[in-house]
Amino acid sequence: MARLLLKALRMAGFSPFVASHLRTHDKHGDGAFQEHVRQESLAEAERLIAHYRGLPTAERPALWFTYHVYYKAPDWIGPCVADALHIPYVVAEGSRASKRSDGPWSLTHRGAEQALDRADLIFGMTAMDQPALQAAKPVHQTLVDLPPFLDETEWGTSSARAPRVGAAPRLLTVAMMRKGDKFESYRILSKALVQLRHLPWHLDIAGDGEARGEVEALFAPLEPRLRFHGQCEATELRDLYQHADIIVWPAVNEAYGMALLEAQLFGNPVVAGNFGGVGSVVQNGRTGVLTPPGDIDLFAKAIGALIEDSATRHRMGEAARAFVTGERTLVRAAMRLRDAMLPLSGGSAA
């Protein structure tokens, strides 16, 4: 999404550049590491401030833009630079989590909250984040919806498809193979498909990672009805999307799932677990089916219903493609960014 935001900003008429490559993300809750990164960040902010102050006024940044501020990845740099240069501070995909104020991420939680409080504008990317952002919104701050989007031109032409008759429906999963939430999603998927062995289907799995061996073991009882494709290049992935009938993914603790959005561009209905922001990329009952988080039986039932109902598959697939090409394009995202940010930046490049 960071790469797509850069493209959308350029399309909107801005001139974005990456100011710092310092990473603040801490997935382990290591307080010593967090403090070290905080100090590094403050030193980086001082360096950037000195550099920008040394530039002619016309060459200084007109706005600071940070992507994805949350309790594991605070922004210690942007607010400092914005304050020193007296420029607006903008966040895309900001998330507040009050329950993290204590515990192993208390320091990074505080940093994230301070950055979100400072922001003049926050683009919320999922409905899940909106209530907390709205509840804590300072008077000076503007909240704008910017739902997940993609650049359809990266995927070539994806025309409408006629329903396939007679062949076993092709299911598709696109996800990395990591321990934790990804592995749990694969576990749920394998258990659900065991319940559907009486129906005709084939499963393609695109993805790789350190847990591939364990994932393959999960699906061993379902051989030879599936194929592991490993990590796929864009052309390979496009071919899988083009020939799939249903994309299936339990989506345990998924932020939203770009693969779900990409698959819909190619006319694929989605069956997914209703975790996190998945409901912001799949329209339940229209472009797919969202099932209660972690419920294996209902997940299996939803997949089975679409396997047996080609007419509904086709209808949802057409709605999915219309949804993405009509509402979730790079052009639409660029328009939202431009309309919200130009008043802040005074019409200047950021």
N, C-alpha and C positions, 0 to 999 in steps of 0.2 A: 504493500500500500504506500510506503514512503516513496518508492519510485514513481508510482502513478500520481501521487500528489505533486511531485516535481513537474511532471508532464502537464498536469492540469494548471499549475501555477503559470507555466510558460504560455500555455494556450490562453490563459486569462489576461496576458499582457505584462506579467511580472518577469523579473530576471533573477530567479532564485539561485543561490550558490550555497554549498555546504560550508558552514563557518567553522565547525569543529567535528572531529571524528572521535572524540572522547566518549566512551560508553559508560553509563551509570547503572546499567541493569545488574541486579543481584537476585538470582533465583534461589539462593540458599539461606537467606536471612542472616548473613554474616556481618555483625555490627562493626567489627574492625575494618573489614573491606569497605563497608559503606562510608565510614569516616575518612578512610584513605581517598576514596573517589570524590567525596565532598571537597576535601582539601585540594585535590588535583583540579577539580572543576572551578573552584574559586580562583586558583592561580591562572587557569585558562581564561577565565572571565577578565581578569586584570590584564592579561596579555592582549586579548581582543580589544578591550576598551582603549588601551594605549595605541594599538594599531589603528583603530578607526578614528580616534581623535587626531591622529597624524595625517589623515587624508583630507583633501579639500571637502568642504561641506557637501558638494554635489555628488561626491563619490562614496559617501557614507551610506550604510544601510538605512532605508526608510522605515523598516519594520522587521521585527524578529518573529520567526515562525518555527514552532517546535511541534514535532509529531509524537504522539502517544506518551502522555505524561500520566503515570499511575504509581501506586505505592512501591513497586519494585524498580521503577525507572524514573526518578525525579529529574527535574531540570534545574540544576543549580546555576547554570550559566546564563540562560536567556533573560531571566528577570534582572540580573545585575547589569548586563549590557544594555537592556532596554531602559533601565532607570538612568544609567550614566549618560546615554545618548539622547534621552528624552524622546524615545520612539515607542510606537505601540508594540505590544507583546501579544502574540496570537498562538493558540494551541489547537491542534487538530487531534481528535480522539483523546480527550481528557477524561479520566475516570476517578471518582472519589470513592473511598472505601473506609468509612469511619471505624469499622471493626478492626482495622489494622493500626489504629493509633497506639496500641500497646503491643508488645511482643517483639519478635526478631526483626521486623521491618519498621519499627517505630521511627527511626531516624529518616529513612527514605520516604516513609509516609508523610512525615512532617515537611520534607522538602517538596514533595509532590503537591501537598495542600497549599503551601506557600506560593508555588508557581501558579497553581490554578486560581488562587485568590488574586494574584497580580494580573492575570490575563485580562486584556481589554475585550477579547473576543475568543470564544471557544466553539469549535465545530464539534458537535456531538455526532458520532457515527452510528450509534445504535440506540434503540429505544430503551434498552436496559440501563444505559448511563444517564439518561435524561433526568429522572426524578432526583437523584443525589446532586447533580449539577444545578438543577433548578432550586433545590432547597437551600443550597449554600451560596447562591449567586450574589456577589456584591452589587451594590447599586450601579457602579460604573460599567459593569460587564454586560456584554451581549452574547446570547446563546443562539447558534444557528445550526439547523440540521444539515448534515452532509453525509447521507447514507453511503455505504460502500459502493464502489463503482469500478468499472474496468474500461480499458481501451479496446473496443471491439475491432479496431483496425489491426491490432496485433494478431488477431486470430483468423484473418482472411474472411472470405464470404461464408456465411452460415445461413443457407436458404432453408425455407420450410421443407419438412420431410413428409412423405406419405407414410401412413401406418404400415408397419411390417406385419404380414400375415403368415402364420404357419411356423416360423422359426421360433426357437426358444428365446425369450427376452434376455437381452444382455444387460446385466447389472454392472455398475462401475463404481469403484472406490478410488479416490485420489488422496493420499495422505502419507506423511512421513511415518516411519516405524521407529518410534521412540518409547522408552519406558514412561510410565505415568499415564496421563490422560489419553494419549494416542493409543497406547497398548490396551487400555480399558475399552476404548471404542472398538478396536479390532476384536476384543473378546466378546463384546455384546453382539457384534455383527456375526461372528462365527456361530454363536449360540442360536441366534435368530435364524440363520440359514439352515442349521440342522433341523429346525422345525419345518422347513419348507422343502425337504428333500423329495416329497411326493409331487412337487410341481416342476415344470420345465424351466430351467434358467441356466445361465452361464455367468460367472463373475470374473471380471478383469480387475486386477489390483495394480495401481501405479503408485510406486513409492518405495523408499529404501531407508535404511538406518541401522543403528546398532542393535535394535531388537528384531531384526528381520528373521532370525532363526526361530525365536519364540513365536513370532506372528505366523510363520509357516506351519509351526507345530499346531497352532490353534485350528488351522484350516485343513489339516491332514485328513480328517474324516470326510471331507467334502471333495477330495480328489475323485475323478479327473474333471470336475465341473468348474474349475477356476484356473486362471493363469496369472502368475506374478510377472509383471513387466519391469520391475525395478524402477530406478529413477529415469524419468522420461524427458527427452528434449521436447521443445514446444511443438514441433511437427508431429512427433509421436503422440503427444497428449491430445493434440487437435484431432488426430485420427480416432483415438479412443472415444473422445466426446462425440464425434460425428457418428460413430457406429453404436453408441450406447442407447439403451431404452429407458433406463432408470438409474439415477445416481443414488447410492445408499451410503449413509454415514451416521453413526450414533452421535457424533459431535460432542463427546464428553468435555465439558468446560471450554468449548470452542468460543473464541472471541466473536466470530461470525462465519468464517469459512469461505475464502475466496474461490476454492474449487467448486463450491455449490453455485456460486454466481456464474462462473465460467461455463459450467455444464448447462445451465439454463439458456445461455446464449445459443447453444446448439440444439435447443428444443428438448432438453431432458427434464422430466419431472424429478423432483427430489423427495426422498424419504429420509428424514433426519430427526435426531433427538432435539427437543426444544430447549437446548442449553443456551446460556449467555445471549449473544446478539444474533443467533441463527435466525430468529424471527424477523430480523431486519434485512435478510437476503433471500428468504423463502416466504412466499405468501401462502400461509396454511389454507388448504382447501382450494386454492386457485392454481398455484404453480408447483405444488407439492403437498406433502403431508408431514406435519410435525407431531411427534409422539412424546408422551411424558418422559422427562429425563431419566435415562437408565432402565426403562421398562422394556425388557427383552421381548415379552409376549406381545405387547402392542406394537412394537417395532416390527416384529415378524409378521403380524397380522396386516400391517399397512403395506409392507412389501408384497405379501401374498395377494392382497386385493388388487394391486396394480399389475402384477404378473398375469392375473386372470382376466383383467379388464382392459383390453387394448384400446377401446374407445376412450376411456377415461385417461389412459396414458397419453394418447394423442392430444386430447383436449388440453390436459395440463401442460404438455410439452409446448404446444402452440402458445398458451398463455405465458409460459416461462420465457420463451423467446421474445414475445411482445413486451413483457415486463422489463427485461434487460435492455433491449434496443430502444425502448421508449423512455425509461426512467433512470437507468443506471449507466449512462455513457460518460465518457471523458468530457464531452462537450457540455453536458448538463452540470457536471461537477465544476468545470471551469467557470461557468456562468455564476454558480453559487459563490465560489471563491471571489470572483471579481466584484460581484454586487456587495458582498460583505466587507471586503478588505480595502477597496478603493477609497471609501470615505475616510478610513483610518490613515491610509498612507498618503493622502492628499493627491492621489492620482500618480504617485511616483512608483518606480520599480522597487521591489523589496528583495 
